[in-house]
């Protein structure tokens, strides 16, 4: 009687075990990743570990993928929405699909050496179950288990889950490189992947796929991720991030602004206007929405005025900025108004606003600089402009750094235009020092060279024209200036070389031939000199005849 009882109990336990294992099979899916052209990149498997689309699989199929789908045990196709985490060394990842899913439980206690486990293959009908024994285990990261199996497995079983007798997933099947073993990385390790902060978007492993990284739950960190996504030089992937951000945070302005700016860059002004109107209706911070809209319209009127769009104007931009200020009277919104009014050429009103803002907590060098620009447009005395530029520098962080550098440059330029060349060179030198290796334009070195020539700093001038040419090697004007300097210092060979480059870059630039002709004449190469001067004459330069008479 006891024997019959034990047989019945064993049979019940066996049936219960089988039922649990079969239930786990409902969470297995096939994974297909695709290239940009829609062709299949790779096929594999995986298992759902959450009811909100969370899934785990091997990482390799995602490398280089543009998009991916899964098909669950019921035959339902689902789109892969985002990558939650990945590890290239263990070749595993966690991701999310669109839709609700049936999750398999994860093993709370690792399986031991010699223990029976089962591989759950994918099937739309009866589950494909294959029993294995754990050959050995290894611990990693103190709490996770790495499983090794001596037997082989078919290639099409890659990434299928191993489950224990309770139907709990212990890991994903992976083939060794030699093919004579299979192993599995602890499913709990993969399931523990999560997005810590917005900076993870820059992790090299996650940049191997065009499928977006999942946004962090924290909105501020998600905004960081969205901003970083723009710098990855993948416009298609960036659009995916924008759409995902709007979906996750429909009341936040950042997603709508990013989308509208993207449409603006593509000259889709109708789309940008529609996006910002949606932002005005859905964003929780209406003032920020009005301000962002004003910014986009202002940029369009400033930089793309040649592309008319009747719905937008500087007046419209000003209306939006004023609406933002009415909702939340921040100095920033008033500053935005002042910039728009300046572009409307109402310089006195703009000046009054800029100066008024210098008495608020927004006070900085930019406000004084913008006020100086107003004074310049109003043809104010040189002393008034200089006083404002002095204030711009004084209002910058002290000791001066790159923040105040533009105002030092502006003051130097004002000195230059006023003929105060020594003061101009002093400011130009300070600007050069403040930039501390940051990019400086060739135009700056060209201007400083001209100022240095006026105060007879000839070697410094020659150094600067050489710097300018290093930055813009294809400028005939710079090569002509270099030739002129060499000619002035009686460096005739260098003058001829520089003037020759000038004429090669711009065959119709008379200055190059004048300089080449004079340098050749001074070098006693009269035939070449006359040829160059005659070319200048042909191009209509009246100086050519004078030099021809001089050297005849």
DRENGU-724159 format. One line per 3 residues: number of its first residue (from 1); for each residue z, x, y of N, C-alpha, C. Coordinates in steps of 0.2 Angstrom, whole numbers. Atoms other than C-alpha are relative to their C-alpha. Example, Ala and Ser with C-alpha at 12.3 -4.5 7.8 and 13.67 -1.06 7.14 Angstrom:
<rs>
1> 0/4/-6/39/62/-22/0/4/6; -1/-4/-6/36/68/-5/3/-4/5;
</rs>
This chain:
<rs>
1> 0/4/-6/0/0/0/0/4/6; 0/-4/-6/4/14/12/-6/3/1; 6/-3/-1/-12/22/8/-5/-4/3;
4> 5/5/-3/-22/7/13/2/-1/7; -2/0/-7/-11/6/29/-3/6/4; 3/-6/-4/-16/24/34/-7/0/1;
7> 7/0/-1/-34/21/30/-2/-5/5; 2/5/-5/-34/6/41/1/2/7; -2/-3/-6/-25/15/55/-5/5/2;
10> 5/-6/-2/-37/30/54/-7/-3/2; 6/3/-2/-52/18/54/0/-3/7; -1/3/-6/-45/9/69/-1/5/6;
13> 0/-5/-5/-42/25/78/-7/3/1; 7/-2/0/-60/31/73/-4/-4/4; 5/5/-4/-68/15/80/2/1/7;
16> -2/0/-7/-57/16/96/-3/7/3; 2/-7/-2/-62/35/98/-8/-1/1; 8/1/0/-81/30/95/-1/-4/6;
19> 1/4/-6/-79/16/108/1/3/6; -1/-3/-6/-72/27/121/-5/5/2; 5/-5/-1/-85/40/118/-7/-3/3;
22> 6/4/-1/-99/27/119/0/-2/8; 0/3/-6/-92/20/135/-1/6/5; 2/-6/-4/-93/38/143/-7/1/1;
25> 7/-1/0/-111/38/139/-4/-4/5; 3/4/-5/-114/24/151/-1/3/7; 0/-3/-6/-111/36/165/-5/6/0;
28> 5/-6/0/-124/49/160/-7/-3/3; 6/2/-3/-140/49/170/-5/6/-1; 5/-6/0/-157/59/171/0/1/8;
31> 1/-3/-7/-160/69/187/-7/3/1; 7/-2/-1/-177/72/194/0/3/8; 1/-2/-6/-180/83/209/-7/1/2;
34> 7/0/-2/-196/84/219/-1/5/6; 2/-4/-6/-206/95/231/-2/-4/5; 1/4/-6/-211/90/248/-7/-4/-1;
37> 6/4/1/-228/84/242/1/-5/-6; -1/6/5/-220/72/229/0/2/-7; 0/-3/7/-223/83/214/7/1/-3;
40> -7/-1/4/-209/85/201/2/8/0; -3/-7/0/-199/101/204/4/2/-7; -5/-2/6/-186/100/189/2/-7/-2;
43> -4/6/3/-178/87/177/6/3/-3; -6/-2/3/-161/88/171/5/-7/-1; -5/5/1/-145/77/168/6/1/4;
46> -7/-1/-4/-128/74/175/4/-6/-2; -4/5/2/-114/62/174/4/-3/7; -3/3/-6/-106/50/187/8/1/-1;
49> -7/-1/1/-88/54/191/4/-4/6; -3/5/-5/-85/41/205/-4/-6/0; 4/6/0/-89/23/208/-4/-1/7;
52> 4/1/-6/-96/26/225/-6/5/1; 6/-4/1/-111/37/219/2/7/-1; -1/-7/1/-102/53/216/-2/2/-7;
55> 3/-3/6/-110/64/203/0/7/-1; 0/-7/1/-110/81/195/-6/2/-4; 6/-2/4/-124/91/188/-1/8/1;
58> 1/-7/-1/-131/109/187/-4/1/7; 3/-1/-6/-137/116/203/-7/2/1; 7/-3/0/-153/125/199/-6/-5/1;
61> 5/5/-1/-164/109/199/-1/-2/8; 0/1/-7/-159/107/217/-3/5/5; 2/-6/-4/-165/124/223/-7/-1/2;
64> 6/2/-3/-180/121/234/-3/-7/0; 2/7/0/-180/103/232/0/-4/7; 0/4/-7/-185/91/246/4/-6/-1;
67> -4/6/1/-178/75/238/1/0/-7; -2/1/7/-171/69/222/2/-7/-2; -2/7/2/-168/53/212/4/1/-7;
70> -3/0/7/-157/49/196/-2/-7/-3; 1/6/4/-160/35/183/6/-1/-4; -7/1/4/-143/28/176/-2/-3/-7;
73> 0/2/7/-140/22/158/-3/-7/0; 3/7/-1/-146/4/164/-7/0/2; 7/-1/-3/-163/11/170/-1/-1/7;
76> 0/1/-7/-158/9/188/-2/7/4; 1/-6/-4/-166/22/200/4/0/6; -4/-1/-6/-155/29/214/-2/6/3;
79> 2/-6/-4/-159/41/228/6/4/1; -5/-5/-2/-149/57/230/1/0/8; -1/1/-7/-141/55/247/2/7/4;
82> -3/-6/-3/-131/71/250/3/5/-5; -4/-5/5/-124/87/242/7/1/3; -7/-1/-2/-105/88/242/2/7/0;
85> -2/-7/1/-103/105/236/-4/3/-6; 3/-3/5/-111/118/225/2/7/-1; -1/-7/1/-108/135/217/-5/3/-4;
88> 6/-4/3/-122/147/213/2/4/-6; -2/-4/6/-112/158/201/1/-4/-7; -1/4/6/-107/144/189/-6/-5/-1;
91> 6/5/0/-123/134/193/2/-7/-1; -2/7/0/-115/118/196/0/-3/7; -1/3/-6/-114/105/210/2/-7/0;
94> -3/7/-1/-107/88/216/-5/-3/5; 4/3/-5/-118/76/225/1/-8/0; -1/7/0/-119/58/230/-7/-4/0;
97> 6/5/0/-132/44/226/2/-6/4; -1/6/-3/-135/28/235/1/-6/-4; -1/5/4/-127/14/227/7/1/-4;
100> -7/0/4/-111/9/216/-2/3/-7; 2/-4/6/-110/19/200/6/-1/-5; -5/1/5/-100/18/183/3/7/-1;
103> -3/-7/0/-88/33/183/3/2/-7; -4/-2/6/-83/43/167/6/3/2; -7/-3/-2/-65/48/167/-1/8/-2;
106> 0/-7/1/-62/67/168/7/2/-4; -5/-2/5/-51/76/155/6/3/4; -6/-3/-4/-33/79/162/3/6/-4;
109> -2/-5/4/-29/91/148/-6/4/-3; 6/-4/3/-42/105/143/0/0/-7; 1/0/7/-49/105/126/2/7/-3;
112> -2/-6/2/-42/119/115/-5/3/-5; 4/-3/5/-51/131/103/0/-3/-6; 0/3/6/-57/123/88/-1/-8/0;
115> 0/8/-1/-56/105/95/-7/-2/0; 7/3/0/-70/93/92/-1/-3/7; 3/4/-6/-80/87/107/-7/-2/-2;
118> 7/4/1/-96/77/109/-4/1/6; 5/0/-5/-112/80/119/-3/-7/1; 3/7/-1/-117/64/127/-7/1/3;
121> 7/0/-2/-136/63/128/-2/-6/4; 2/6/-4/-145/51/140/-4/-4/-5; 4/5/4/-152/35/132/1/-7/3;
124> 0/7/-2/-157/18/138/3/-5/-5; -2/4/5/-152/11/121/7/3/-3; -7/-3/4/-139/18/108/1/7/3;
127> -2/-6/-3/-130/33/116/-2/6/-6; 1/-6/4/-136/50/109/6/4/0; -6/-3/0/-120/58/103/0/6/-5;
130> 1/-6/5/-119/76/95/7/3/0; -7/-3/0/-102/83/89/-1/8/0; 0/-7/-1/-98/101/93/8/2/-1;
133> -7/-3/0/-82/112/90/0/6/6; -1/-5/-6/-75/123/105/1/6/-4; 0/-7/4/-78/141/99/6/4/4;
136> -5/-4/-3/-67/149/113/0/-3/7; -1/3/-7/-60/145/131/2/6/4; -3/-5/-4/-57/156/146/2/-4/7;
139> -2/3/-6/-47/152/161/-3/3/7; 2/-3/-6/-53/154/179/3/-3/6; -3/2/-6/-46/152/196/7/-4/-2;
142> -7/2/2/-29/149/187/1/-7/-3; -1/7/3/-32/130/183/-6/-3/-3; 6/3/3/-49/128/177/-2/3/-7;
145> 2/-3/7/-57/131/159/-7/0/0; 7/-1/2/-73/138/154/-1/0/-7; 1/2/7/-79/132/137/-6/4/-3;
148> 5/-3/3/-90/142/125/-1/-3/-7; 2/3/6/-99/135/110/-5/5/-4; 4/-5/4/-107/146/96/-7/-3/-2;
151> 6/3/2/-121/133/92/-5/-1/6; 5/1/-5/-137/131/101/-1/-8/2; 1/7/-1/-143/114/109/-7/0/3;
154> 6/1/-3/-160/107/114/-1/1/7; 1/-1/-7/-167/112/131/1/-7/4; 0/7/-4/-168/93/136/7/-2/0;
157> -7/2/-1/-149/92/134/4/3/6; -3/-3/-6/-146/103/149/4/-4/5; -4/3/-4/-132/97/160/3/-7/-2;
160> -3/6/3/-127/83/148/8/1/0; -7/-1/0/-108/80/148/3/1/-7; -4/0/6/-96/86/134/6/-4/2;
163> -6/5/0/-82/73/131/4/2/-6; -5/-1/5/-66/74/121/0/-7/-4; -1/6/5/-60/61/108/2/-6/4;
166> -2/6/-5/-54/50/123/-6/-2/4; 6/2/-4/-71/49/130/0/3/7; -1/-4/-7/-65/61/145/-5/6/0;
169> 5/-6/-1/-78/73/152/4/6/1; -3/-6/-1/-73/91/150/-4/5/4; 4/-5/-4/-88/100/157/-8/-2/-1;
172> 7/2/0/-107/100/158/-4/6/-4; 3/-4/4/-118/108/145/-5/5/3; 5/-5/-3/-127/124/150/-2/5/-5;
175> 3/-4/5/-138/136/140/1/7/3; 0/-7/-2/-135/155/140/-7/3/1; 6/-3/-1/-149/166/145/-4/2/-6;
178> 3/-2/6/-152/172/128/-2/-6/-5; 1/6/4/-152/154/121/3/-1/-6; -3/1/7/-141/157/106/7/-3/1;
181> -7/3/-1/-125/150/114/-1/-6/6; 0/5/-5/-121/135/125/8/0/3; -7/0/-3/-106/134/137/1/-6/5;
184> -1/6/-5/-98/122/150/5/2/5; -5/-1/-5/-89/124/166/4/-6/1; -5/5/-1/-74/113/169/-2/-5/5;
187> 2/5/-5/-79/96/176/5/-1/6; -5/0/-5/-63/96/186/-1/5/6; 2/-4/-5/-69/111/195/-5/-2/4;
190> 6/3/-4/-85/103/200/2/-6/4; -3/6/-4/-76/87/205/4/1/6; -4/-2/-5/-65/96/216/-4/2/6;
193> 4/-2/-6/-79/101/228/1/-6/5; -1/5/-6/-77/93/245/-3/4/6; 2/-3/-6/-84/96/262/6/1/5;
196> -6/-2/-4/-70/105/272/-1/-1/7; 1/1/-7/-78/105/289/-7/1/1; 7/0/-1/-94/105/298/-4/7/-1;
199> 3/-7/1/-97/124/296/-3/2/-7; 3/-2/6/-101/123/278/-8/-1/-1; 8/1/0/-119/118/282/-3/7/1;
202> 3/-6/-1/-122/136/286/1/5/-7; -1/-4/6/-117/142/268/-6/1/-3; 7/-2/3/-132/151/260/-2/-4/-6;
205> 2/4/6/-131/141/244/-2/-7/1; 2/7/-2/-132/124/252/-6/0/4; 7/0/-4/-147/130/263/-6/1/-5;
208> 6/-1/5/-157/132/247/-4/-6/-2; 3/6/2/-161/114/246/-1/-4/7; 1/4/-6/-168/101/259/4/-6/0;
211> -5/6/0/-156/88/254/6/1/4; -5/-1/-5/-143/86/267/7/1/-3; -7/-1/2/-125/92/265/4/-7/2;
214> -4/6/-2/-113/77/266/5/1/6; -4/0/-6/-104/74/282/7/0/-2; -8/0/1/-85/78/283/2/-7/2;
217> -3/7/-2/-74/62/285/2/0/7; -2/-1/-7/-68/69/301/-6/0/5; 6/1/-4/-80/63/315/-1/6/4;
220> 1/-6/-4/-77/79/326/-4/5/-4; 3/-5/5/-82/90/311/-7/-2/-2; 7/2/2/-97/79/307/-4/1/6;
223> 4/-1/-6/-103/81/325/-2/8/0; 1/-7/0/-101/100/323/-6/1/-5; 5/-1/5/-112/99/307/-7/-2/3;
226> 6/3/-3/-125/88/316/-3/5/5; 2/-5/-5/-126/101/330/-3/6/-3; 2/-6/4/-128/116/318/-6/-2/-4;
229> 6/2/4/-141/106/308/-7/1/4; 6/-1/-4/-153/107/323/-2/7/1; 1/-7/-1/-152/126/323/-3/3/-7;
232> 3/-2/6/-159/127/305/-7/1/-1; 7/0/0/-177/126/310/-3/-4/-6; 3/5/5/-181/112/298/1/-7/2;
235> 0/6/-4/-186/97/308/1/-6/-5; 0/5/5/-188/86/292/7/-1/-2; -7/0/2/-170/90/286/4/-2/5;
238> -4/2/-5/-163/88/303/0/-8/1; 1/7/-1/-170/70/304/4/-3/-5; -4/2/5/-161/67/288/7/0/2;
241> -7/-1/-3/-145/73/296/2/-6/5; -1/5/-6/-147/62/311/1/-7/-3; -1/7/3/-150/46/301/6/-1/-4;
244> -7/0/3/-135/50/290/6/-1/4; -6/0/-5/-124/53/305/0/-7/3; 0/7/-2/-129/36/312/3/-5/-5;
247> -2/5/5/-126/27/296/8/1/-1; -7/-2/1/-109/36/294/4/-2/6; -4/1/-6/-103/34/312/-5/-4/5;
250> 4/4/-4/-113/19/320/3/-1/7; -3/1/-7/-101/18/335/0/6/4; 0/-7/-3/-103/37/339/-6/1/4;
253> 6/-1/-4/-115/42/353/-4/6/-3; 4/-6/2/-120/59/345/-6/-1/-4; 6/1/4/-132/52/332/-5/-3/4;
256> 5/3/-4/-141/41/344/-3/5/5; 2/-5/-5/-142/55/357/-5/5/-4; 4/-5/3/-149/68/344/-7/-3/-2;
259> 6/3/2/-162/55/338/-4/-1/6; 4/1/-6/-168/51/356/-2/7/2; 3/-6/-2/-169/69/360/-5/3/-4;
262> 5/-2/5/-179/73/345/-7/-4/1; 6/4/-2/-191/58/350/-3/3/6; 2/-3/-7/-191/65/368/-5/6/-1;
265> 4/-6/1/-197/82/362/-7/-1/-3; 7/1/3/-211/74/352/-4/-5/4; 3/4/-5/-216/64/368/0/-7/-2;
268> -1/7/2/-211/48/359/5/-4/5; -5/3/-5/-203/40/375/2/-7/-2; -1/7/2/-205/22/369/6/0/-6;
271> -6/0/5/-194/27/353/6/3/3; -6/-2/-3/-182/37/363/4/-5/4; -3/6/-4/-179/22/375/3/-5/-4;
274> -3/4/5/-177/11/360/7/2/-3; -6/-3/3/-164/22/352/6/0/5; -6/0/-5/-154/24/368/2/-7/2;
277> -2/7/-1/-154/5/371/4/-2/-6; -4/2/6/-147/3/353/7/4/1; -6/-3/-1/-134/16/358/4/-4/5;
280> -4/4/-5/-129/6/373/3/-6/-3; -3/6/3/-126/-9/362/5/1/-5; -5/-1/6/-117/-1/348/5/6/1;
283> -5/-6/-1/-108/15/355/6/-3/2; -6/2/-2/-90/13/357/2/2/7; -1/-3/-7/-90/24/373/-6/-1/4;
286> 6/2/-4/-102/15/384/-2/5/6; 1/-5/-5/-100/28/398/-4/6/-2; 4/-6/3/-106/42/387/-7/-2/-2;
289> 7/2/2/-121/32/381/-4/0/7; 4/1/-6/-126/28/399/-2/8/3; 1/-7/-3/-124/47/404/-5/4/-4;
292> 5/-3/4/-134/53/389/-7/-3/1; 7/3/-2/-148/41/393/-2/3/7; 2/-3/-6/-148/47/411/-3/7/-1;
295> 2/-7/1/-149/65/405/-7/0/-3; 7/0/3/-165/61/394/-5/-2/5; 5/2/-5/-174/52/408/-1/5/5;
298> 0/-6/-5/-169/66/420/-5/6/-2; 3/-5/3/-176/79/408/-8/-2/0; 7/2/0/-192/69/406/-3/1/7;
301> 3/0/-7/-195/67/425/0/7/3; 0/-6/-3/-191/85/428/-5/5/-4; 4/-5/4/-201/94/414/-6/-3/-3;
304> 6/3/3/-214/81/408/-2/-6/4; 3/5/-5/-219/72/424/-7/-1/-1; 7/1/1/-237/74/419/-2/-5/-6;
307> 1/5/5/-234/62/405/3/-7/2; -3/6/-3/-231/45/413/3/-5/-5; -3/5/4/-220/32/406/4/-5/5;
310> -1/5/-6/-218/17/418/8/-2/-1; -7/3/1/-200/12/411/5/5/3; -4/-5/-2/-193/29/416/-1/3/7;
313> 1/-3/-7/-190/36/434/6/4/1; -6/-2/-2/-178/46/443/5/-5/3; -5/6/-2/-171/30/450/3/-3/-6;
316> -3/2/7/-168/24/432/5/5/-2; -5/-5/2/-159/40/428/6/-1/4; -6/1/-4/-148/38/443/4/-6/-1;
319> -4/6/1/-144/20/439/4/1/-6; -3/-2/7/-139/26/421/7/4/2; -5/-5/-2/-128/40/429/5/-4/4;
322> -5/4/-4/-120/28/441/4/-5/-4; -4/5/5/-116/15/427/5/4/-4; -5/-4/3/-107/29/418/6/1/4;
325> -5/-1/-5/-97/33/433/4/-6/1; -4/6/-1/-92/15/436/4/-2/-6; -4/1/6/-86/13/418/6/5/-1;
328> -5/-6/0/-77/30/419/-1/5/5; 2/-5/-6/-76/39/436/2/7/-1; -1/-7/1/-77/56/429/-4/5/5;
331> 5/-4/-5/-83/70/441/-6/3/-4; 6/-2/4/-95/75/427/-6/-5/2; 6/5/-1/-105/59/430/-2/0/7;
334> 2/0/-7/-104/61/449/-5/7/1; 4/-6/0/-111/79/446/-7/-2/-2; 6/2/2/-125/71/436/-4/-4/5;
337> 3/3/-5/-129/60/450/-3/4/5; 2/-5/-6/-130/74/463/-6/4/-3; 6/-3/2/-142/83/452/-7/-4/0;
340> 6/5/-1/-154/68/451/-2/-1/7; 1/1/-7/-152/65/469/-4/6/3; 3/-6/-2/-157/83/472/-8/0/-2;
343> 7/0/2/-173/81/462/-4/-6/4; 3/5/-4/-176/65/473/-2/3/7; 1/-4/-6/-177/78/487/5/-3/6;
346> -5/3/-5/-162/69/496/5/6/1; -5/-6/0/-154/86/500/6/0/3; -7/0/-3/-141/82/512/5/-4/-4;
349> -5/4/4/-134/68/501/2/4/-6; -1/-4/6/-135/80/486/5/5/2; -5/-5/-2/-126/93/496/7/-3/1;
352> -7/3/-1/-112/82/501/4/-2/-6; -3/1/7/-109/77/483/2/6/-3; -2/-7/3/-109/95/477/6/3/3;
355> -6/-3/-3/-97/100/490/6/-4/-1; -6/4/1/-86/85/487/3/2/-7; -2/-2/6/-85/90/469/4/7/-1;
358> -3/-6/0/-79/107/473/8/-1/2; -7/2/-1/-62/98/478/3/-3/-6; -3/3/6/-60/91/460/1/5/-5;
361> -2/-5/5/-55/99/444/-7/3/-3; 7/-3/2/-74/102/441/-2/6/3; 2/-6/-5/-74/116/454/-2/6/-4;
364> 3/-6/3/-85/130/448/-5/3/4; 5/-3/-3/-98/142/453/-6/-4/1; 6/4/0/-112/131/449/-1/-5/5;
367> 0/5/-6/-107/118/462/-2/3/6; 2/-4/-6/-108/131/476/-7/2/0; 7/-3/1/-124/138/469/-5/-6/2;
370> 4/6/-1/-132/120/469/0/-2/7; -1/2/-8/-125/117/487/-5/5/4; 4/-6/-4/-134/134/492/-7/-2/-1;
373> 7/2/1/-150/127/484/-2/-6/5; 1/5/-5/-148/112/495/-1/2/7; 1/-3/-7/-146/122/511/-6/4/0;
376> 6/-4/0/-161/133/506/-6/-5/1; 6/5/-1/-172/117/505/0/-3/7; -1/3/-7/-165/111/522/-1/5/5;
379> 1/-5/-5/-170/127/530/6/2/4; -6/-2/-3/-152/131/534/0/8/2; 0/-7/-2/-148/148/542/2/4/-6;
382> -1/-5/6/-147/163/530/7/1/-1; -8/-1/0/-128/165/534/3/-5/-4; -3/5/4/-124/148/527/-2/0/-7;
385> 2/0/7/-134/150/511/4/6/-3; -4/-5/2/-125/167/509/7/-1/-1; -7/2/0/-108/160/512/1/-4/-7;
388> -1/4/6/-111/147/498/-1/4/-6; 1/-4/6/-117/160/486/6/5/-1; -6/-4/0/-102/171/490/6/-4/-4;
391> -5/4/3/-91/156/485/-2/-2/-7; 2/1/7/-101/153/469/3/6/-4; -3/-6/4/-96/171/464/7/0/0;
394> -8/0/0/-78/169/469/3/-6/-4; -2/6/4/-77/152/460/-1/1/-8; 2/-1/7/-83/160/444/6/4/-3;
397> -5/-3/3/-71/167/431/1/8/2; -1/-7/-3/-63/184/437/4/3/-6; 5/-4/-3/-65/198/433/-7/-3/-2;
400> 7/3/2/-84/193/433/-2/2/-7; 3/-1/6/-93/191/417/-7/-3/0; 7/2/0/-110/184/411/0/-7/3;
403> 0/7/-3/-104/166/418/-2/1/7; 2/-1/-8/-105/173/436/-6/3/1; 6/-5/-1/-120/184/433/-6/-4/4;
406> 5/4/-3/-133/170/438/1/0/8; -1/0/-7/-125/169/455/0/6/4; 1/-6/-3/-124/187/458/-8/2/1;
409> 7/-1/0/-143/188/454/-3/-5/6; 3/4/-5/-146/173/466/2/3/7; -1/-3/-6/-137/182/480/-4/6/1;
412> 4/-6/-1/-146/198/477/-7/-2/2; 7/3/-2/-163/188/478/0/-2/7; -1/2/-7/-157/181/494/0/6/5;
415> 1/-6/-4/-154/198/501/-7/3/0; 7/-3/0/-171/204/495/-4/-4/4; 5/4/-4/-180/189/503/2/1/8;
418> -2/-1/-7/-170/193/519/-1/7/2; 2/-7/-2/-176/211/519/6/5/-1; -6/-4/1/-158/218/515/0/3/-7;
421> 2/-3/6/-164/229/501/6/4/-3; -5/-4/2/-149/240/499/5/-5/-3; -5/5/2/-137/225/497/-3/-3/-6;
424> 3/3/6/-150/217/485/0/5/-6; -1/-5/5/-150/233/474/7/0/-3; -7/0/2/-131/233/473/1/-6/-4;
427> -1/6/4/-131/215/467/-4/0/-6; 5/-1/6/-146/218/455/4/4/-5; -3/-4/5/-136/232/447/6/-3/-3;
430> -6/3/3/-120/222/445/-3/-6/-5; 3/5/5/-131/208/437/-1/3/-6; 2/-3/6/-138/220/425/6/2/-4;
433> -6/-2/3/-121/226/421/4/-6/-4; -4/6/2/-113/209/419/-4/-3/-6; 4/3/6/-127/204/406/2/3/-6;
436> -3/-3/6/-120/216/394/-4/-1/-6; 4/0/6/-135/217/382/-3/-7/-1; 3/6/0/-140/199/385/-7/1/2;
439> 7/-1/-2/-159/196/387/-1/0/8; 1/0/-7/-165/200/405/-8/0/0; 7/1/-1/-183/195/411/-3/6/3;
442> 3/-6/-3/-196/208/415/-1/-1/8; 0/1/-7/-197/199/432/5/3/4; -6/-3/-3/-180/205/436/-1/7/1;
445> 1/-7/-1/-184/223/433/-6/1/5; 5/-1/-5/-200/221/443/2/-1/7; -3/1/-7/-191/214/458/5/5/2;
448> -5/-5/-2/-177/227/457/-4/6/2; 4/-5/-1/-191/240/456/-3/0/7; 3/0/-6/-199/234/472/6/1/6;
451> -6/-1/-5/-181/234/481/1/7/0; -2/-8/0/-178/252/475/-5/4/3; 5/-4/-4/-194/258/482/1/-1/7;
454> -2/1/-7/-189/251/499/5/4/2; -6/-4/-2/-173/261/499/-1/7/-3; 2/-6/2/-182/276/491/4/3/-6;
457> -3/-2/7/-174/276/474/-6/1/-5; 6/0/4/-190/282/466/1/1/-7; -1/0/7/-184/287/449/2/-6/-3;
460> -3/7/2/-174/271/447/-6/-5/0; 6/4/0/-190/262/452/-5/1/-6; 5/-2/6/-201/271/439/4/-3/-7;
463> -4/2/6/-187/267/426/-1/-7/-1; 0/7/0/-187/249/430/-7/-3/-1; 7/3/1/-206/246/430/-2/2/-8;
466> 1/-1/7/-206/254/413/4/-5/-5; -3/5/3/-193/242/407/-3/-6/0; 4/6/-1/-203/228/414/-6/-1/-5;
469> 6/0/4/-218/233/404/2/0/-7; -2/1/7/-208/235/388/1/-7/-2; -1/7/2/-204/217/389/-6/-4/1;
472> 6/4/-1/-221/211/395/-6/5/0; 5/-5/0/-234/223/389/-7/-2/2; 7/3/-2/-249/212/393/-1/-2/7;
475> 1/2/-8/-246/210/412/-4/5/4; 4/-5/-4/-260/218/422/4/2/7; -3/-1/-7/-249/216/438/5/6/-1;
478> -5/-5/1/-235/227/430/-3/7/-1; 3/-6/1/-247/240/424/-3/3/7; 3/-2/-7/-255/240/442/6/3/4;
481> -5/-3/-3/-238/243/449/2/7/-2; -2/-6/3/-234/257/437/-5/5/2; 5/-4/-3/-251/265/442/1/2/7;
484> -1/-1/-7/-247/263/460/6/5/1; -6/-4/0/-230/272/457/-2/7/-2; 3/-7/2/-238/287/448/-4/3/5;
487> 5/-2/-5/-251/288/461/4/3/6; -4/-2/-6/-238/289/475/4/6/-2; -3/-6/1/-229/303/466/-4/5/-3;
490> 5/-5/1/-245/312/463/0/2/-8; 1/-1/7/-244/310/444/-6/-3/-2; 6/3/1/-262/307/442/-2/-2/-7;
493> 2/1/7/-264/308/423/3/-7/-2; -4/6/2/-251/294/421/-3/-6/4; 3/6/-4/-259/284/436/-6/-2/-3;
496> 6/2/3/-276/285/427/1/-4/-6; -1/4/7/-269/279/410/3/-7/2; -3/6/-1/-259/265/418/-5/-5/3;
499> 6/4/-3/-274/259/429/-5/-2/-5; 5/1/5/-285/260/414/2/-6/-5; -3/5/4/-273/249/403/-1/-7/4;
502> 0/6/-4/-273/237/418/-7/-3/0; 7/3/0/-292/235/419/-2/-2/-7; 2/2/7/-293/233/400/3/-7/-1;
505> -4/6/0/-280/219/401/-4/-6/4; 3/5/-4/-289/210/415/-6/3/3; 6/-3/-3/-307/216/418/-2/-3/7;
508> 2/3/-7/-309/205/434/6/1/5; -5/-1/-4/-293/211/442/-1/7/4; 3/-6/-4/-299/222/457/5/5/1;
511> -5/-6/-1/-282/231/460/0/5/-5; 1/-6/5/-284/240/444/-5/5/1; 6/-5/-1/-301/247/448/1/4/7;
514> -1/-4/-6/-295/252/466/5/6/-2; -5/-5/2/-280/261/458/-3/6/-4; 4/-5/4/-291/269/445/-5/4/4;
517> 5/-4/-4/-304/274/457/3/5/5; -3/-4/-4/-292/282/469/3/6/-4; -3/-5/4/-283/291/455/-5/5/-3;
520> 5/-4/3/-299/298/448/-3/5/6; 3/-4/-6/-305/304/466/5/5/1; -5/-5/-2/-288/313/469/0/5/-6;
523> 1/-5/6/-291/321/451/-6/4/1; 7/-4/-1/-308/327/458/-5/-3/-6; 5/3/4/-317/316/445/-4/-6/4;
526> 3/4/-5/-328/309/458/-5/-6/-3; 5/4/3/-341/301/446/4/-6/-3; -4/5/3/-328/291/437/4/-4/6;
529> -3/3/-5/-319/287/453/-5/-5/4; 5/5/-4/-335/280/462/-1/-6/-5; 2/5/5/-339/270/446/6/-6/1;
532> -6/5/0/-321/261/447/0/-3/7; 0/3/-7/-322/258/466/-6/-4/1; 6/4/-1/-340/251/465/2/-7/-4;
535> -2/6/4/-333/239/451/5/-5/5; -4/4/-5/-319/234/464/-4/-4/5; 4/3/-5/-332/231/477/-4/-6/-3;
538> 3/6/3/-342/220/465/4/-6/-1; -5/5/1/-326/210/462/2/-3/7; -2/3/-6/-325/207/481/6/3/4;
541> -6/-3/-3/-311/219/486/-3/4/6; 2/-4/-6/-314/225/504/2/7/1; -2/-6/-1/-304/240/502/-4/6/-4;
544> 4/-5/4/-317/248/490/-4/4/5; 4/-3/-4/-329/252/504/4/5/4; -4/-5/-4/-315/261/514/1/6/-4;
547> -1/-6/4/-311/272/499/-6/4/-2; 6/-3/2/-329/275/495/-2/5/6; 1/-4/-6/-331/282/513/4/6/1;
550> -5/-6/-1/-315/292/513/-2/5/-5; 1/-5/5/-320/301/497/-7/2/-1; 7/-1/0/-339/302/500/-1/8/2;
</rs>
